[in-house]
Amino acid sequence: MNNLTQIIQQYKSDSESVYNTWFVDNDQRLKAFRTIRRGVLQVIEDIKNKTFPNDFKESSLEFVLSCIAEQKQIFVGVAHPFYWKPKLRIPDIYENQNNKIAFGQFLENCINAKSSEQVLKEVVKLDELKIKGLGPAVASILYFLHPTWFPPFNTAILNGFNFLFKDKKKLGSWTEYLKIRETLIETNTKYKAELSNDLGAIAGLCFEIGTQKMLIGNDEYLSEEERTKFEKNILKRQKEIQEEKLAENLHNEMQYHLLKIGASLGYDVTPASNDKSKEFDGQKFSFISINKFPELPTDKDTQNTIKLIDVLWFQKGTNRIVGAFEVEKSTSIYSGILRLSDLYFSISNGEEVFYIIIPDSREKDVILQLNRPVIKNSKMNIKYILFSELRSQCDAICKFGADYSIMEKIAKSI
């Protein structure tokens, strides 16, 4: 591996690689860690309370895997191994109660682990149970619980690993995964200055090689067929990145409208803590927002989650929140609801307004999520606003609105 430094530099210098489009400076990636952790806790709770269903669909596990799948192209297909396949009876964690409990205990012990050795013991114990269809696809969940201990895992990462290290490791075996993990950690330690403590960086390198979106060395040895495939993959990646940029710009636009409205109504406003440097149409969010986030009467972890809500409105000069808004262009609507529920259950006085802002095409999705029993049975009143309504009515609301109740004019409820 004499040329690995050069390969890493090639990976990092490519502005369209997953290193630059997913791993570095990605707010959605950072938000996902807490959301997925909370989702895993819900899976554990559902298994304990015997409310976990006998199918993947509409389960708390589906939510966890959906949040992971949203993390750019590196995790596309991450949910497939967990789909219930009734003819094969796999993965056997839906119908078999003992296996279901074992899976729940595995997740609980992993999420509470204080060292990688503890998680390794749990992996070995799980492997010994030989639960049909439950293989190292689970490692992608482990990554979001302990990103410095366990790399994510899928076919593309495996293919890239085998090509990079001239190996022949196989999919579907925990033993093989643990060997891959060892090699990646050893390599990562050696090249940590170029990579990161977070194993997502080196896994992303394997992914780029495995999907043939990155060539190692000269390409003059490629056959015509291989060259065509490589060029198609590059075009596909460019299209995905363009779509992601358009989605981000649309998200910024909606945040800007909400900040503008809140400020015009006389409130102190702020975007998510990691969005202050953003702008829309030449208008920087930091110029509209309060300089310092008010101290909230809650614990630090909950406050940090509340700070990630896309837009907050505060009563002028106070720490009293009057409005909370989550913009969900392409990410999980339920993850936005979770952040709002953190606010509701920790410091709500019942007067705040909670809104999910969605593209017109996602109206069915938001209705489905707001109909979840956990939301319907709470007294939390979440309404939704369509992008088209917020955009077209923004100036009118700024001109004629007196307080936050004006938002009811464009809001919908289920």
Secondary structure as UniProt FT lines:
FT   TURN            2..3
FT   HELIX           4..13
FT   TURN            15..16
FT   HELIX           19..23
FT   HELIX           27..48
FT   TURN            49..50
FT   TURN            57..58
FT   HELIX           60..69
FT   HELIX           73..75
FT   TURN            76..79
FT   HELIX           80..82
FT   TURN            86..89
FT   TURN            92..93
FT   HELIX           97..111
FT   HELIX           116..129
FT   TURN            132..133
FT   HELIX           136..138
FT   HELIX           139..145
FT   TURN            147..149
FT   HELIX           155..164
FT   TURN            165..166
FT   TURN            171..172
FT   HELIX           174..190
FT   TURN            191..194
FT   HELIX           200..210
FT   TURN            211..212
FT   TURN            220..221
FT   HELIX           224..264
FT   TURN            265..266
FT   STRAND          268..271
FT   TURN            273..274
FT   TURN            276..277
FT   STRAND          279..280
FT   TURN            281..282
FT   STRAND          283..284
FT   HELIX           285..288
FT   HELIX           300..306
FT   TURN            307..308
FT   STRAND          311..314
FT   TURN            316..317
FT   STRAND          321..327
FT   HELIX           333..347
FT   STRAND          353..358
FT   HELIX           360..362
FT   HELIX           363..370
FT   HELIX           373..376
FT   STRAND          382..386
FT   HELIX           387..400
FT   HELIX           404..409
//
